[in-house]
Amino acid sequence: MGLGSQSEGKAALDEFDRLLGERLRAARKRRGWSLHDVEKYSDSEFKSSVLGAYERGERTVSVQRLHRLSQLYSVDVVQLIPISPEAEPTDGDLSIDLAAIDTAEPAVSEAIDRFLSAIQIRRRSADGSLAVRQSDLELLASLVRSDRSTVRRVLDQMEQ
């Protein structure tokens, strides 16, 4: 393995740890807990200083400890694992609040609901939102026989 690929591998691991830390922080905050609360509720199994290092991406979390944190936070461990950085949403992408699907206007197409449900498991973030990419909008527009801007407008209404 060459020196360049070693440093690229280290950078990818650092980025993974950073993204995982963001998801851990979001899951903890969704519970309304501080770092000290997690220490207390875990009977000091997780020290607040170590949790902070996990959340900042400064320290790698073992699979076992990640699983235990998912139990403490009452989330599926899969929700804590970040997808690849290139698959994360970009500025032009949407992030849909999945709870809002149930309260959306009746005009929201059944096809949109089915489509969002189909990708929900793959892209759910720790905060319960769903990333919808530009390529998803194009596919969804063709499914509902509409254009991308119309589908985007409907999804924008769901964001509010």
Buried (B, 14 or more C-beta within 10 A) or exposed (E): EEEEEEEEEEEEEEBBBBBBBBBBBBBBBBBEBEBEEBBEBBEEEBBBEBBBBBBBBEBBBEEEBBEBBBEBBEBEBEBBBBBEEEEBBEEEBBBBBBEBBEEBEEEBBEBBBEBBEEBEEEBBBBBBBBBBBEEBBEEBBEBBEBEBEEBBEBBEEBEE
